[in-house]
Amino acid sequence: MSAALFAGKLLKMDEEDRPAWLPVQRNTLILMLGNVFAVGLVGAMVYGAFNLTWWIPILCLFITFPVLHVLILDRMLKAGAGLILTGLLSVIGSASLWHYW
């Protein structure tokens, strides 16, 4: 979810404030990436619900979103770096979710 929030933050930036590697024509790509990364969170929550592992949805909703993103990552990283870092972590998490499901 953090990657999706960073993607939204990138889309709301003015053209002159955006990172140099992100041209204006790539808005739909950033929007699609943010949505795909958010699906990873939903997948993790569904996995936890189906396997009756209560700590996975709790971790997804109450630890990774508010604590990790709002309190730590949003203050430490700019939107571009945050999208790359949390997007990479989301891809790794989705791959492990696919492997263990």
Phi and psi in radians as a Rosetta constraint file:
Dihedral C 1 N 2 CA 2 C 2 CIRCULARHARMONIC -1.107 0.35
Dihedral N 2 CA 2 C 2 N 3 CIRCULARHARMONIC -0.678 0.35
Dihedral C 2 N 3 CA 3 C 3 CIRCULARHARMONIC -1.128 0.35
Dihedral N 3 CA 3 C 3 N 4 CIRCULARHARMONIC -0.658 0.35
Dihedral C 3 N 4 CA 4 C 4 CIRCULARHARMONIC -1.165 0.35
Dihedral N 4 CA 4 C 4 N 5 CIRCULARHARMONIC -0.653 0.35
Dihedral C 4 N 5 CA 5 C 5 CIRCULARHARMONIC -1.195 0.35
Dihedral N 5 CA 5 C 5 N 6 CIRCULARHARMONIC -0.663 0.35
Dihedral C 5 N 6 CA 6 C 6 CIRCULARHARMONIC -1.154 0.35
Dihedral N 6 CA 6 C 6 N 7 CIRCULARHARMONIC -0.638 0.35
Dihedral C 6 N 7 CA 7 C 7 CIRCULARHARMONIC -1.109 0.35
Dihedral N 7 CA 7 C 7 N 8 CIRCULARHARMONIC -0.749 0.35
Dihedral C 7 N 8 CA 8 C 8 CIRCULARHARMONIC -1.103 0.35
Dihedral N 8 CA 8 C 8 N 9 CIRCULARHARMONIC -0.647 0.35
Dihedral C 8 N 9 CA 9 C 9 CIRCULARHARMONIC -1.154 0.35
Dihedral N 9 CA 9 C 9 N 10 CIRCULARHARMONIC -0.677 0.35
Dihedral C 9 N 10 CA 10 C 10 CIRCULARHARMONIC -1.132 0.35
Dihedral N 10 CA 10 C 10 N 11 CIRCULARHARMONIC -0.692 0.35
Dihedral C 10 N 11 CA 11 C 11 CIRCULARHARMONIC -1.191 0.35
Dihedral N 11 CA 11 C 11 N 12 CIRCULARHARMONIC -0.495 0.35
Dihedral C 11 N 12 CA 12 C 12 CIRCULARHARMONIC -1.490 0.35
Dihedral N 12 CA 12 C 12 N 13 CIRCULARHARMONIC -0.166 0.35
Dihedral C 12 N 13 CA 13 C 13 CIRCULARHARMONIC -1.237 0.35
Dihedral N 13 CA 13 C 13 N 14 CIRCULARHARMONIC 2.652 0.35
Dihedral C 13 N 14 CA 14 C 14 CIRCULARHARMONIC -1.203 0.35
Dihedral N 14 CA 14 C 14 N 15 CIRCULARHARMONIC 2.757 0.35
Dihedral C 14 N 15 CA 15 C 15 CIRCULARHARMONIC -1.063 0.35
Dihedral N 15 CA 15 C 15 N 16 CIRCULARHARMONIC -0.644 0.35
Dihedral C 15 N 16 CA 16 C 16 CIRCULARHARMONIC -1.364 0.35
Dihedral N 16 CA 16 C 16 N 17 CIRCULARHARMONIC -0.308 0.35
Dihedral C 16 N 17 CA 17 C 17 CIRCULARHARMONIC -1.578 0.35
Dihedral N 17 CA 17 C 17 N 18 CIRCULARHARMONIC -0.227 0.35
Dihedral C 17 N 18 CA 18 C 18 CIRCULARHARMONIC -1.223 0.35
Dihedral N 18 CA 18 C 18 N 19 CIRCULARHARMONIC 2.720 0.35
Dihedral C 18 N 19 CA 19 C 19 CIRCULARHARMONIC -1.097 0.35
Dihedral N 19 CA 19 C 19 N 20 CIRCULARHARMONIC 2.683 0.35
Dihedral C 19 N 20 CA 20 C 20 CIRCULARHARMONIC -1.158 0.35
Dihedral N 20 CA 20 C 20 N 21 CIRCULARHARMONIC -0.481 0.35
Dihedral C 20 N 21 CA 21 C 21 CIRCULARHARMONIC -1.382 0.35
Dihedral N 21 CA 21 C 21 N 22 CIRCULARHARMONIC -0.102 0.35
Dihedral C 21 N 22 CA 22 C 22 CIRCULARHARMONIC -1.945 0.35
Dihedral N 22 CA 22 C 22 N 23 CIRCULARHARMONIC 1.697 0.35
Dihedral C 22 N 23 CA 23 C 23 CIRCULARHARMONIC -1.267 0.35
Dihedral N 23 CA 23 C 23 N 24 CIRCULARHARMONIC 2.797 0.35
Dihedral C 23 N 24 CA 24 C 24 CIRCULARHARMONIC -1.130 0.35
Dihedral N 24 CA 24 C 24 N 25 CIRCULARHARMONIC -0.505 0.35
Dihedral C 24 N 25 CA 25 C 25 CIRCULARHARMONIC -1.229 0.35
Dihedral N 25 CA 25 C 25 N 26 CIRCULARHARMONIC -0.161 0.35
Dihedral C 25 N 26 CA 26 C 26 CIRCULARHARMONIC -1.643 0.35
Dihedral N 26 CA 26 C 26 N 27 CIRCULARHARMONIC 0.349 0.35
Dihedral C 26 N 27 CA 27 C 27 CIRCULARHARMONIC -1.073 0.35
Dihedral N 27 CA 27 C 27 N 28 CIRCULARHARMONIC -0.736 0.35
Dihedral C 27 N 28 CA 28 C 28 CIRCULARHARMONIC -1.189 0.35
Dihedral N 28 CA 28 C 28 N 29 CIRCULARHARMONIC -0.583 0.35
Dihedral C 28 N 29 CA 29 C 29 CIRCULARHARMONIC -1.134 0.35
Dihedral N 29 CA 29 C 29 N 30 CIRCULARHARMONIC -0.775 0.35
Dihedral C 29 N 30 CA 30 C 30 CIRCULARHARMONIC -1.130 0.35
Dihedral N 30 CA 30 C 30 N 31 CIRCULARHARMONIC -0.704 0.35
Dihedral C 30 N 31 CA 31 C 31 CIRCULARHARMONIC -1.104 0.35
Dihedral N 31 CA 31 C 31 N 32 CIRCULARHARMONIC -0.752 0.35
Dihedral C 31 N 32 CA 32 C 32 CIRCULARHARMONIC -1.171 0.35
Dihedral N 32 CA 32 C 32 N 33 CIRCULARHARMONIC -0.704 0.35
Dihedral C 32 N 33 CA 33 C 33 CIRCULARHARMONIC -1.088 0.35
Dihedral N 33 CA 33 C 33 N 34 CIRCULARHARMONIC -0.739 0.35
Dihedral C 33 N 34 CA 34 C 34 CIRCULARHARMONIC -1.062 0.35
Dihedral N 34 CA 34 C 34 N 35 CIRCULARHARMONIC -0.699 0.35
Dihedral C 34 N 35 CA 35 C 35 CIRCULARHARMONIC -1.206 0.35
Dihedral N 35 CA 35 C 35 N 36 CIRCULARHARMONIC -0.692 0.35
Dihedral C 35 N 36 CA 36 C 36 CIRCULARHARMONIC -1.123 0.35
Dihedral N 36 CA 36 C 36 N 37 CIRCULARHARMONIC -0.706 0.35
Dihedral C 36 N 37 CA 37 C 37 CIRCULARHARMONIC -1.168 0.35
Dihedral N 37 CA 37 C 37 N 38 CIRCULARHARMONIC -0.601 0.35
Dihedral C 37 N 38 CA 38 C 38 CIRCULARHARMONIC -1.198 0.35
Dihedral N 38 CA 38 C 38 N 39 CIRCULARHARMONIC -0.543 0.35
Dihedral C 38 N 39 CA 39 C 39 CIRCULARHARMONIC -1.124 0.35
Dihedral N 39 CA 39 C 39 N 40 CIRCULARHARMONIC -0.539 0.35
Dihedral C 39 N 40 CA 40 C 40 CIRCULARHARMONIC -1.062 0.35
Dihedral N 40 CA 40 C 40 N 41 CIRCULARHARMONIC -0.688 0.35
Dihedral C 40 N 41 CA 41 C 41 CIRCULARHARMONIC -1.139 0.35
Dihedral N 41 CA 41 C 41 N 42 CIRCULARHARMONIC -0.760 0.35
Dihedral C 41 N 42 CA 42 C 42 CIRCULARHARMONIC -1.103 0.35
Dihedral N 42 CA 42 C 42 N 43 CIRCULARHARMONIC -0.714 0.35
Dihedral C 42 N 43 CA 43 C 43 CIRCULARHARMONIC -1.069 0.35
Dihedral N 43 CA 43 C 43 N 44 CIRCULARHARMONIC -0.722 0.35
Dihedral C 43 N 44 CA 44 C 44 CIRCULARHARMONIC -1.136 0.35
Dihedral N 44 CA 44 C 44 N 45 CIRCULARHARMONIC -0.667 0.35
Dihedral C 44 N 45 CA 45 C 45 CIRCULARHARMONIC -1.190 0.35
Dihedral N 45 CA 45 C 45 N 46 CIRCULARHARMONIC -0.696 0.35
Dihedral C 45 N 46 CA 46 C 46 CIRCULARHARMONIC -1.151 0.35
Dihedral N 46 CA 46 C 46 N 47 CIRCULARHARMONIC -0.714 0.35
Dihedral C 46 N 47 CA 47 C 47 CIRCULARHARMONIC -1.014 0.35
Dihedral N 47 CA 47 C 47 N 48 CIRCULARHARMONIC -0.794 0.35
Dihedral C 47 N 48 CA 48 C 48 CIRCULARHARMONIC -1.119 0.35
Dihedral N 48 CA 48 C 48 N 49 CIRCULARHARMONIC -0.654 0.35
Dihedral C 48 N 49 CA 49 C 49 CIRCULARHARMONIC -1.241 0.35
Dihedral N 49 CA 49 C 49 N 50 CIRCULARHARMONIC -0.702 0.35
Dihedral C 49 N 50 CA 50 C 50 CIRCULARHARMONIC -1.222 0.35
Dihedral N 50 CA 50 C 50 N 51 CIRCULARHARMONIC -0.594 0.35
Dihedral C 50 N 51 CA 51 C 51 CIRCULARHARMONIC -1.661 0.35
Dihedral N 51 CA 51 C 51 N 52 CIRCULARHARMONIC 0.141 0.35
Dihedral C 51 N 52 CA 52 C 52 CIRCULARHARMONIC 0.925 0.35
Dihedral N 52 CA 52 C 52 N 53 CIRCULARHARMONIC 0.658 0.35
Dihedral C 52 N 53 CA 53 C 53 CIRCULARHARMONIC -1.798 0.35
Dihedral N 53 CA 53 C 53 N 54 CIRCULARHARMONIC 1.728 0.35
Dihedral C 53 N 54 CA 54 C 54 CIRCULARHARMONIC -1.173 0.35
Dihedral N 54 CA 54 C 54 N 55 CIRCULARHARMONIC -0.472 0.35
Dihedral C 54 N 55 CA 55 C 55 CIRCULARHARMONIC -1.332 0.35
Dihedral N 55 CA 55 C 55 N 56 CIRCULARHARMONIC -0.358 0.35
Dihedral C 55 N 56 CA 56 C 56 CIRCULARHARMONIC -1.219 0.35
Dihedral N 56 CA 56 C 56 N 57 CIRCULARHARMONIC -0.894 0.35
Dihedral C 56 N 57 CA 57 C 57 CIRCULARHARMONIC -1.125 0.35
Dihedral N 57 CA 57 C 57 N 58 CIRCULARHARMONIC -0.608 0.35
Dihedral C 57 N 58 CA 58 C 58 CIRCULARHARMONIC -1.116 0.35
Dihedral N 58 CA 58 C 58 N 59 CIRCULARHARMONIC -0.739 0.35
Dihedral C 58 N 59 CA 59 C 59 CIRCULARHARMONIC -1.109 0.35
Dihedral N 59 CA 59 C 59 N 60 CIRCULARHARMONIC -0.725 0.35
Dihedral C 59 N 60 CA 60 C 60 CIRCULARHARMONIC -1.143 0.35
Dihedral N 60 CA 60 C 60 N 61 CIRCULARHARMONIC -0.743 0.35
Dihedral C 60 N 61 CA 61 C 61 CIRCULARHARMONIC -1.462 0.35
Dihedral N 61 CA 61 C 61 N 62 CIRCULARHARMONIC -0.711 0.35
Dihedral C 61 N 62 CA 62 C 62 CIRCULARHARMONIC -1.860 0.35
Dihedral N 62 CA 62 C 62 N 63 CIRCULARHARMONIC -0.271 0.35
Dihedral C 62 N 63 CA 63 C 63 CIRCULARHARMONIC -1.855 0.35
Dihedral N 63 CA 63 C 63 N 64 CIRCULARHARMONIC -1.003 0.35
Dihedral C 63 N 64 CA 64 C 64 CIRCULARHARMONIC -1.201 0.35
Dihedral N 64 CA 64 C 64 N 65 CIRCULARHARMONIC -0.619 0.35
Dihedral C 64 N 65 CA 65 C 65 CIRCULARHARMONIC -1.372 0.35
Dihedral N 65 CA 65 C 65 N 66 CIRCULARHARMONIC -1.168 0.35
Dihedral C 65 N 66 CA 66 C 66 CIRCULARHARMONIC -1.291 0.35
Dihedral N 66 CA 66 C 66 N 67 CIRCULARHARMONIC -0.771 0.35
Dihedral C 66 N 67 CA 67 C 67 CIRCULARHARMONIC -1.270 0.35
Dihedral N 67 CA 67 C 67 N 68 CIRCULARHARMONIC -0.936 0.35
Dihedral C 67 N 68 CA 68 C 68 CIRCULARHARMONIC -1.216 0.35
Dihedral N 68 CA 68 C 68 N 69 CIRCULARHARMONIC -0.803 0.35
Dihedral C 68 N 69 CA 69 C 69 CIRCULARHARMONIC -1.368 0.35
Dihedral N 69 CA 69 C 69 N 70 CIRCULARHARMONIC -1.006 0.35
Dihedral C 69 N 70 CA 70 C 70 CIRCULARHARMONIC -1.189 0.35
Dihedral N 70 CA 70 C 70 N 71 CIRCULARHARMONIC -0.750 0.35
Dihedral C 70 N 71 CA 71 C 71 CIRCULARHARMONIC -1.500 0.35
Dihedral N 71 CA 71 C 71 N 72 CIRCULARHARMONIC -0.523 0.35
Dihedral C 71 N 72 CA 72 C 72 CIRCULARHARMONIC -2.015 0.35
Dihedral N 72 CA 72 C 72 N 73 CIRCULARHARMONIC -1.102 0.35
Dihedral C 72 N 73 CA 73 C 73 CIRCULARHARMONIC -1.165 0.35
Dihedral N 73 CA 73 C 73 N 74 CIRCULARHARMONIC -0.693 0.35
Dihedral C 73 N 74 CA 74 C 74 CIRCULARHARMONIC -1.131 0.35
Dihedral N 74 CA 74 C 74 N 75 CIRCULARHARMONIC -0.532 0.35
Dihedral C 74 N 75 CA 75 C 75 CIRCULARHARMONIC -1.460 0.35
Dihedral N 75 CA 75 C 75 N 76 CIRCULARHARMONIC -0.525 0.35
Dihedral C 75 N 76 CA 76 C 76 CIRCULARHARMONIC -1.524 0.35
Dihedral N 76 CA 76 C 76 N 77 CIRCULARHARMONIC -0.652 0.35
Dihedral C 76 N 77 CA 77 C 77 CIRCULARHARMONIC -1.931 0.35
Dihedral N 77 CA 77 C 77 N 78 CIRCULARHARMONIC 2.603 0.35
Dihedral C 77 N 78 CA 78 C 78 CIRCULARHARMONIC -1.351 0.35
Dihedral N 78 CA 78 C 78 N 79 CIRCULARHARMONIC 2.952 0.35
Dihedral C 78 N 79 CA 79 C 79 CIRCULARHARMONIC -1.104 0.35
Dihedral N 79 CA 79 C 79 N 80 CIRCULARHARMONIC -0.715 0.35
Dihedral C 79 N 80 CA 80 C 80 CIRCULARHARMONIC -1.165 0.35
Dihedral N 80 CA 80 C 80 N 81 CIRCULARHARMONIC -0.844 0.35
Dihedral C 80 N 81 CA 81 C 81 CIRCULARHARMONIC -1.159 0.35
Dihedral N 81 CA 81 C 81 N 82 CIRCULARHARMONIC -0.640 0.35
Dihedral C 81 N 82 CA 82 C 82 CIRCULARHARMONIC -1.146 0.35
Dihedral N 82 CA 82 C 82 N 83 CIRCULARHARMONIC -0.677 0.35
Dihedral C 82 N 83 CA 83 C 83 CIRCULARHARMONIC -1.124 0.35
Dihedral N 83 CA 83 C 83 N 84 CIRCULARHARMONIC -0.754 0.35
Dihedral C 83 N 84 CA 84 C 84 CIRCULARHARMONIC -1.149 0.35
Dihedral N 84 CA 84 C 84 N 85 CIRCULARHARMONIC -0.829 0.35
Dihedral C 84 N 85 CA 85 C 85 CIRCULARHARMONIC -1.146 0.35
Dihedral N 85 CA 85 C 85 N 86 CIRCULARHARMONIC -0.909 0.35
Dihedral C 85 N 86 CA 86 C 86 CIRCULARHARMONIC -1.269 0.35
Dihedral N 86 CA 86 C 86 N 87 CIRCULARHARMONIC -0.496 0.35
Dihedral C 86 N 87 CA 87 C 87 CIRCULARHARMONIC -1.145 0.35
Dihedral N 87 CA 87 C 87 N 88 CIRCULARHARMONIC -0.719 0.35
Dihedral C 87 N 88 CA 88 C 88 CIRCULARHARMONIC -1.128 0.35
Dihedral N 88 CA 88 C 88 N 89 CIRCULARHARMONIC -0.724 0.35
Dihedral C 88 N 89 CA 89 C 89 CIRCULARHARMONIC -1.143 0.35
Dihedral N 89 CA 89 C 89 N 90 CIRCULARHARMONIC -0.602 0.35
Dihedral C 89 N 90 CA 90 C 90 CIRCULARHARMONIC -1.183 0.35
Dihedral N 90 CA 90 C 90 N 91 CIRCULARHARMONIC -0.687 0.35
Dihedral C 90 N 91 CA 91 C 91 CIRCULARHARMONIC -1.144 0.35
Dihedral N 91 CA 91 C 91 N 92 CIRCULARHARMONIC -0.739 0.35
Dihedral C 91 N 92 CA 92 C 92 CIRCULARHARMONIC -1.109 0.35
Dihedral N 92 CA 92 C 92 N 93 CIRCULARHARMONIC -0.754 0.35
Dihedral C 92 N 93 CA 93 C 93 CIRCULARHARMONIC -1.131 0.35
Dihedral N 93 CA 93 C 93 N 94 CIRCULARHARMONIC -0.682 0.35
Dihedral C 93 N 94 CA 94 C 94 CIRCULARHARMONIC -1.185 0.35
Dihedral N 94 CA 94 C 94 N 95 CIRCULARHARMONIC -0.644 0.35
Dihedral C 94 N 95 CA 95 C 95 CIRCULARHARMONIC -1.144 0.35
Dihedral N 95 CA 95 C 95 N 96 CIRCULARHARMONIC -0.736 0.35
Dihedral C 95 N 96 CA 96 C 96 CIRCULARHARMONIC -1.214 0.35
Dihedral N 96 CA 96 C 96 N 97 CIRCULARHARMONIC -0.592 0.35
Dihedral C 96 N 97 CA 97 C 97 CIRCULARHARMONIC -1.097 0.35
Dihedral N 97 CA 97 C 97 N 98 CIRCULARHARMONIC -0.783 0.35
Dihedral C 97 N 98 CA 98 C 98 CIRCULARHARMONIC -1.087 0.35
Dihedral N 98 CA 98 C 98 N 99 CIRCULARHARMONIC -0.709 0.35
Dihedral C 98 N 99 CA 99 C 99 CIRCULARHARMONIC -1.189 0.35
Dihedral N 99 CA 99 C 99 N 100 CIRCULARHARMONIC -0.749 0.35
Dihedral C 99 N 100 CA 100 C 100 CIRCULARHARMONIC -1.536 0.35
Dihedral N 100 CA 100 C 100 N 101 CIRCULARHARMONIC -0.200 0.35
